[in-house]
Amino acid sequence: MSAASASLDAAQVASILARVAERRPRVHCLTNTVAQNVTANMLLAVGAIPSMASHPEEVAAVAAGAGAILINLGTISSEGERAIPKLLDVARERGLPLVLDPVFVELSPLRMRLAQAVLRLPGVSVRGNAAEMAALDPALARAQGVLRVTTGRIDRIEGAGSAYLVAHGHALMTRVTGLGCASSALVAACRTVEPDPALAAAAALTAYGIAGEIAAGRAAGPGSFAMHLIDALAGLDEAALAARMG
């Protein structure tokens, strides 16, 4: 880790979730077609508002009023490729937090080129798995003010002198498509109300992981798990967080 791991308590996570629910920020998601529905539902569960315009002729206008932007490369299209520079301009001009989800960046030169372009913007939060983050490492090393959010059995959040480890979640979260992508949107939602990007990401992943643990106890399998995950996330409060955070 680049810095000593900071501790996170239930009150901090609950405070960030409460601010999201109170302020109802809009998160503009240029995301993959597989994850659109679950991403929108997870944002709605915490009280945020999703928007998903992708046409290059309108994406800047729609994103301009958002509180944060998510760029997910999972099913990138030529239309999405043309939309990304416009979203970067909006983020730069309006000072909006931006989260990059570099899905399978290690498999595609196009995705690598687009991810590198996004990382020229200072202060990007990048949420990826270990393989994606390893492939991006040279670009991440050059990026200014980047937050690295590496998810797995234990999530690692590193950047801006802060570091967190998040050890919540359940194996069923890997058996429903789009749930990793949805976690990136939750990071963006928390970032709209929390100026510390590392704390925002740690709170988002802690809440999501605990909701996954609760959902696993109610679900019969992957199909019902997704439904219970949305319910659990919507119902999280400080008491539920504290019971699992110790």
C-alpha positions as CSV (number, residue, x, y, z in Angstrom):
1,M,0.0,0.0,0.0
2,S,1.2,3.5,-0.7
3,A,0.0,4.7,2.7
4,A,-1.0,3.2,6.0
5,S,-4.5,1.8,5.8
6,A,-7.1,4.1,7.4
7,S,-10.0,2.8,9.4
8,L,-13.6,3.3,8.5
9,D,-16.5,3.2,10.9
10,A,-20.2,2.7,10.4
11,A,-21.1,6.3,11.2
12,Q,-18.9,7.6,8.3
13,V,-20.5,5.2,5.8
14,A,-24.0,6.0,7.1
15,S,-23.3,9.7,6.9
16,I,-22.2,9.5,3.2
17,L,-25.2,7.3,2.3
18,A,-27.6,9.7,4.1
19,R,-26.1,12.7,2.2
20,V,-26.7,10.8,-1.1
21,A,-30.3,10.1,-0.2
22,E,-30.9,13.7,0.9
23,R,-29.3,15.4,-2.0
24,R,-30.3,12.9,-4.7
25,P,-27.4,13.6,-7.0
26,R,-27.5,12.6,-10.7
27,V,-24.8,10.3,-11.9
28,H,-24.3,10.3,-15.7
29,C,-23.3,6.8,-16.8
30,L,-21.8,6.0,-20.1
31,T,-21.9,2.3,-19.4
32,N,-22.1,-1.0,-21.1
33,T,-25.4,-2.4,-22.3
34,V,-25.2,-5.5,-20.1
35,A,-25.0,-3.4,-16.9
36,Q,-27.4,-0.5,-17.6
37,N,-30.4,-1.9,-15.8
38,V,-28.7,-3.1,-12.7
39,T,-26.5,0.1,-12.5
40,A,-29.6,2.3,-12.7
41,N,-31.4,0.2,-10.0
42,M,-28.4,0.3,-7.6
43,L,-28.2,4.1,-8.0
44,L,-31.9,4.4,-7.3
45,A,-31.6,2.2,-4.3
46,V,-29.3,4.7,-2.6
47,G,-31.3,7.7,-3.6
48,A,-29.2,8.8,-6.6
49,I,-30.6,9.5,-10.0
50,P,-29.1,7.7,-13.1
51,S,-28.9,9.2,-16.6
52,M,-27.4,7.2,-19.5
53,A,-27.5,9.3,-22.6
54,S,-24.7,8.1,-25.0
55,H,-25.4,9.9,-28.3
56,P,-22.5,12.2,-29.1
57,E,-24.8,15.0,-30.0
58,E,-26.6,15.2,-26.7
59,V,-24.2,13.6,-24.1
60,A,-22.5,16.8,-23.1
61,A,-25.8,18.6,-22.5
62,V,-27.2,15.8,-20.4
63,A,-24.1,15.2,-18.4
64,A,-23.6,19.0,-17.7
65,G,-26.2,18.9,-14.9
66,A,-24.9,15.8,-13.3
67,G,-23.0,15.5,-10.0
68,A,-20.5,12.9,-11.3
69,I,-19.7,11.0,-14.5
70,L,-19.0,7.3,-14.9
71,I,-17.3,6.0,-18.1
72,N,-17.5,2.2,-18.4
73,L,-15.8,0.6,-21.4
74,G,-17.6,-2.8,-21.2
75,T,-19.4,-2.7,-24.5
76,I,-17.8,0.3,-26.2
77,S,-19.3,1.4,-29.5
78,S,-18.2,3.9,-32.1
79,E,-20.9,6.2,-30.7
80,G,-19.5,5.8,-27.2
81,E,-16.0,6.3,-28.4
82,R,-17.1,9.7,-29.9
83,A,-19.0,10.6,-26.7
84,I,-16.0,10.1,-24.3
85,P,-14.1,13.3,-25.3
86,K,-17.3,15.3,-24.8
87,L,-17.8,13.8,-21.3
88,L,-14.1,14.6,-20.5
89,D,-14.7,18.2,-21.6
90,V,-17.8,18.5,-19.3
91,A,-15.9,17.0,-16.4
92,R,-13.0,19.4,-16.9
93,E,-15.0,22.5,-17.4
94,R,-17.4,21.8,-14.5
95,G,-15.1,20.2,-12.1
96,L,-17.2,17.0,-11.9
97,P,-15.8,13.8,-10.3
98,L,-15.2,11.1,-12.9
99,V,-15.0,7.4,-12.4
100,L,-13.5,5.1,-15.0
101,D,-14.4,1.4,-15.1
102,P,-11.8,-0.1,-17.6
103,V,-13.7,-3.4,-18.3
104,F,-11.4,-6.0,-19.9
105,V,-8.9,-3.2,-20.8
106,E,-6.2,-5.9,-21.0
107,L,-7.9,-7.5,-24.0
108,S,-8.4,-4.6,-26.3
109,P,-6.1,-2.0,-27.7
110,L,-9.1,0.3,-28.3
111,R,-10.1,0.1,-24.7
112,M,-6.5,0.7,-23.6
113,R,-6.3,3.8,-25.8
114,L,-9.6,5.2,-24.5
115,A,-8.7,4.5,-20.9
116,Q,-5.4,6.3,-21.4
117,A,-7.3,9.3,-22.8
118,V,-9.5,9.4,-19.8
119,L,-6.5,9.2,-17.4
120,R,-5.2,12.5,-18.9
121,L,-7.9,14.2,-16.9
122,P,-6.6,14.9,-13.4
123,G,-8.3,13.3,-10.4
124,V,-9.9,10.3,-12.0
125,S,-11.1,7.4,-9.8
126,V,-10.4,4.1,-11.5
127,R,-12.4,1.0,-10.3
128,G,-11.2,-2.3,-11.8
129,N,-10.2,-5.8,-11.0
130,A,-6.6,-6.9,-10.5
131,A,-6.0,-7.8,-14.1
132,E,-7.5,-4.6,-15.4
133,M,-5.5,-2.5,-12.9
134,A,-2.3,-4.3,-13.7
135,A,-2.7,-3.7,-17.4
136,L,-3.3,0.0,-16.7
137,D,-0.5,0.4,-14.3
138,P,1.9,2.4,-16.6
139,A,-0.9,4.9,-17.4
140,L,-2.0,5.0,-13.8
141,A,1.6,5.8,-12.7
142,R,1.6,8.8,-15.1
143,A,-1.9,10.0,-14.1
144,Q,-2.2,13.1,-11.9
145,G,-4.2,12.6,-8.7
146,V,-5.6,9.3,-9.6
147,L,-7.4,7.1,-7.1
148,R,-6.8,3.3,-7.6
149,V,-9.8,1.2,-6.6
150,T,-8.9,-2.5,-7.1
151,T,-11.7,-4.8,-6.3
152,G,-11.5,-8.5,-5.4
153,R,-11.8,-10.6,-2.3
154,I,-10.4,-7.6,-0.4
155,D,-10.9,-4.3,-2.1
156,R,-7.9,-1.9,-2.1
157,I,-8.4,1.9,-2.3
158,E,-5.2,3.9,-2.8
159,G,-4.6,7.5,-3.7
160,A,-4.0,11.1,-2.5
161,G,-2.1,9.9,0.5
162,S,-5.0,7.7,1.7
163,A,-5.5,3.9,1.7
164,Y,-8.4,1.7,2.7
165,L,-9.0,-2.1,2.7
166,V,-12.6,-3.3,2.4
167,A,-13.2,-6.9,3.2
168,H,-17.0,-7.1,2.8
169,G,-19.0,-8.9,0.1
170,H,-20.1,-12.4,-1.0
171,A,-19.2,-14.9,-3.7
172,L,-22.6,-14.5,-5.3
173,M,-21.7,-11.0,-6.3
174,T,-19.4,-12.6,-8.9
175,R,-22.2,-14.7,-10.4
176,V,-24.6,-11.9,-11.5
177,T,-23.6,-9.9,-14.5
178,G,-23.1,-6.2,-14.1
179,L,-22.7,-6.0,-10.4
180,G,-19.1,-4.9,-10.6
181,C,-20.1,-2.2,-13.0
182,A,-22.8,-1.1,-10.7
183,S,-20.3,-0.7,-7.9
184,S,-18.4,1.9,-10.0
185,A,-21.6,3.9,-10.2
186,L,-22.0,3.8,-6.4
187,V,-18.4,5.1,-6.1
188,A,-19.4,8.0,-8.3
189,A,-22.6,8.6,-6.3
190,C,-20.7,8.8,-3.0
191,R,-18.1,11.0,-4.6
192,T,-20.8,13.6,-5.4
193,V,-21.3,14.3,-1.7
194,E,-17.9,13.4,-0.2
195,P,-14.9,15.5,-1.2
196,D,-12.3,12.9,-0.2
197,P,-12.3,10.5,-3.1
198,A,-10.7,7.6,-1.2
199,L,-13.3,7.9,1.6
200,A,-16.1,8.1,-0.9
201,A,-14.9,4.9,-2.6
202,A,-14.3,3.0,0.6
203,A,-17.8,4.0,1.9
204,A,-19.4,2.9,-1.4
205,L,-17.7,-0.5,-1.5
206,T,-18.3,-1.1,2.2
207,A,-22.0,-0.4,1.8
208,Y,-22.2,-2.5,-1.3
209,G,-20.3,-5.4,0.2
210,I,-22.4,-5.5,3.4
211,A,-25.6,-5.3,1.3
212,G,-24.2,-8.3,-0.6
213,E,-23.7,-10.2,2.6
214,I,-27.2,-9.4,3.8
215,A,-28.7,-10.4,0.4
216,A,-26.8,-13.7,0.4
217,G,-28.6,-14.7,3.6
218,R,-32.0,-14.1,1.9
219,A,-31.4,-15.5,-1.6
220,A,-31.9,-18.9,-3.0
221,G,-29.3,-18.4,-5.7
222,P,-27.9,-15.9,-8.2
223,G,-31.3,-14.8,-9.7
224,S,-33.0,-13.9,-6.4
225,F,-29.7,-12.6,-5.0
226,A,-29.8,-9.6,-7.5
227,M,-33.3,-8.7,-6.3
228,H,-32.3,-9.0,-2.6
229,L,-29.1,-7.0,-3.2
230,I,-31.2,-4.0,-4.3
231,D,-33.5,-4.3,-1.3
232,A,-30.6,-4.7,1.1
233,L,-28.8,-1.6,-0.3
234,A,-31.9,0.4,-0.1
235,G,-32.5,-0.6,3.5
236,L,-29.0,-0.1,4.9
237,D,-28.7,2.1,8.0
238,E,-26.0,2.7,10.6
239,A,-27.1,-0.2,12.8
240,A,-27.0,-2.7,9.9
241,L,-23.5,-1.4,9.0
242,A,-22.2,-1.5,12.5
243,A,-23.4,-5.0,13.0
244,R,-21.1,-6.2,10.3
245,M,-18.2,-3.7,10.5
246,G,-17.5,-4.7,14.1
